[in-house]
Amino acid sequence: MALVSPLGDGRGWLLALKTLAMSSKQKNLSTHKEFSAPHAAKFKIAIAVSEYNEDITFALRDGAIKTLKENGVKEKNIIVKLVPGAFELPLAASWLYEYENVDAVISLGCVIKGDTDHDIYINNAVSTAIMNLSLETGAPFVFGVITPNNHQQAIDRAGGKHGNKGVECAVATLKMLELKYELKS
């Protein structure tokens, strides 16, 4: 099966990634509107974390855990598991959902651009698989893989000047779980 970008060719993903990176140049992406998660104490959330680029991914993990706790998720209801790299995140997320009986799964990783297009294929495969898990299960599977061009950009997005993608993922997870709770009521 060929991977098709929103723009119809393989180069479209690269353009989309570059556009997203440019939009965050002068902005802290972790700034969000105040929100309420009144049912957070009931939620059980798993976090799959890539060990590759662990100085970055562990900062993402820590930001996500802190945000979940600050918004009422009980520490005992946060399950964290490590995987070798970003490519393994979708399978780990699927297993966590199946075997840990969680309400949502956050996948955190960091794929830094190299000399080849390897990063594009990994990022596309992982993001598509994570999205498909959400659609297949009806549960939030949140994509928290950052895709910087270099290590400094990764630092900037893992607690640096552009915020922490782990925080953003935790907020998105809670908002989606609250929406699901509201719609089911």
C-alpha positions in Angstrom: 0.0 0.0 0.0 1.4 3.4 -0.9 1.4 6.2 1.6 -0.5 9.2 0.2 -0.1 12.7 1.7 -3.0 15.2 2.0 -1.5 17.0 -1.0 -1.5 13.8 -3.2 2.2 13.1 -3.4 5.0 12.0 -1.1 6.4 15.5 -0.8 3.2 16.8 0.8 4.0 15.3 4.2 7.3 17.1 4.2 5.7 20.4 3.3 3.1 19.9 6.0 5.7 19.1 8.6 7.8 22.2 7.6 4.7 24.4 7.7 3.9 23.2 11.2 7.4 23.8 12.4 7.4 27.3 11.0 4.1 28.1 12.7 5.7 27.3 16.1 8.8 29.4 15.7 7.8 32.2 18.0 5.2 30.5 20.1 4.9 28.4 23.3 2.7 25.6 22.1 1.8 24.3 25.6 -0.2 27.5 26.4 -3.9 26.4 26.5 -7.2 27.9 27.6 -8.3 27.0 31.1 -10.4 23.9 31.1 -12.0 21.6 33.6 -11.7 17.9 33.9 -14.3 17.1 36.5 -14.1 13.3 35.9 -10.3 13.0 35.7 -10.2 11.0 39.0 -12.1 8.2 37.2 -9.8 8.1 34.2 -7.1 5.5 33.7 -4.5 6.6 31.2 -1.5 4.9 29.7 1.6 6.6 28.3 3.9 4.7 25.9 7.3 6.4 25.8 10.1 5.8 23.2 13.5 5.3 24.8 15.2 6.7 21.6 16.3 10.3 22.3 15.4 9.6 26.0 16.6 13.0 27.2 13.7 14.4 25.1 11.1 11.7 25.5 11.5 11.5 29.3 10.9 15.2 29.5 7.8 14.8 27.4 6.7 11.9 29.8 7.3 14.0 32.9 5.3 16.9 31.5 2.4 14.6 30.6 2.4 13.0 34.0 2.6 16.3 35.9 -0.3 17.7 33.8 -2.5 14.6 34.3 -1.9 14.7 38.1 -2.5 18.5 38.3 -5.9 18.0 36.6 -7.1 15.2 39.0 -5.9 11.9 37.5 -4.8 9.6 40.3 -1.2 8.5 40.2 -2.2 4.9 40.4 -4.3 5.4 37.3 -1.3 6.5 35.2 0.6 3.6 33.6 3.9 4.3 31.9 5.7 1.8 29.7 8.9 2.2 27.6 9.4 1.0 24.1 12.7 0.9 22.0 11.7 3.6 19.4 8.9 5.6 17.9 8.0 2.8 15.4 7.1 0.5 18.2 4.6 3.0 19.8 1.5 1.9 18.0 1.8 -1.7 18.9 2.6 -0.8 22.5 -0.4 1.6 22.6 -2.6 -1.2 21.3 -1.3 -3.6 23.9 -1.7 -1.1 26.7 -5.3 -0.4 25.7 -6.1 -4.2 25.5 -4.2 -5.5 28.6 -4.3 -2.5 31.0 -7.9 -1.6 30.4 -7.2 2.1 30.1 -9.5 4.9 28.8 -6.8 6.5 26.7 -3.2 6.1 25.5 -0.6 8.8 25.0 2.3 7.9 22.7 5.4 10.0 23.2 8.5 10.0 21.0 11.1 12.1 19.2 12.2 11.5 15.6 15.0 13.9 14.6 15.5 14.6 11.0 18.6 12.9 9.6 20.5 12.9 6.3 17.8 10.7 4.6 14.0 10.7 4.5 13.8 7.9 7.1 12.1 10.3 9.5 9.3 11.0 7.1 8.4 7.3 6.7 8.6 6.7 10.5 6.5 9.7 11.4 3.9 9.0 8.7 3.6 5.3 9.7 3.3 6.0 13.4 0.9 8.9 13.1 -1.4 6.9 10.8 -1.3 3.9 13.1 -2.1 5.9 16.2 -5.0 7.6 14.4 -6.3 4.3 13.2 -6.3 2.9 16.8 -8.5 5.8 17.9 -10.9 5.2 15.0 -11.0 1.4 15.5 -11.5 1.5 19.3 -13.4 4.7 19.9 -10.9 5.7 22.5 -8.4 8.6 22.5 -4.9 7.5 21.2 -3.0 10.7 21.3 0.0 11.3 19.0 2.9 12.9 20.9 5.8 12.3 18.6 7.8 15.4 18.0 9.5 15.7 14.6 12.2 18.3 14.9 15.0 19.0 12.4 17.7 19.0 15.1 18.3 18.3 18.8 17.9 22.0 19.8 14.4 22.1 18.3 13.6 18.9 20.2 14.7 20.5 23.5 12.6 23.6 22.7 9.5 21.4 22.4 10.3 19.2 25.4 10.1 21.9 28.1 12.0 24.6 26.4 10.9 27.9 24.8 8.1 26.2 22.7 6.6 24.4 25.7 6.2 20.7 26.2 4.4 18.4 23.8 3.8 16.0 26.7 1.7 18.7 28.4 -0.2 19.3 25.2 -0.9 15.6 24.8 -2.1 15.3 28.4 -4.5 18.2 27.9 -5.8 16.8 24.7 -6.3 13.4 26.3 -8.3 14.9 29.2 -10.4 17.1 26.8 -11.2 14.1 24.6 -12.1 11.9 27.6 -14.4 14.6 29.0 -16.1 15.0 25.6 -16.6 11.2 25.5 -18.0 11.2 29.0 -20.3 14.1 28.2 -21.6 12.5 25.0 -22.3 9.2 26.7 -24.2 10.8 29.5 
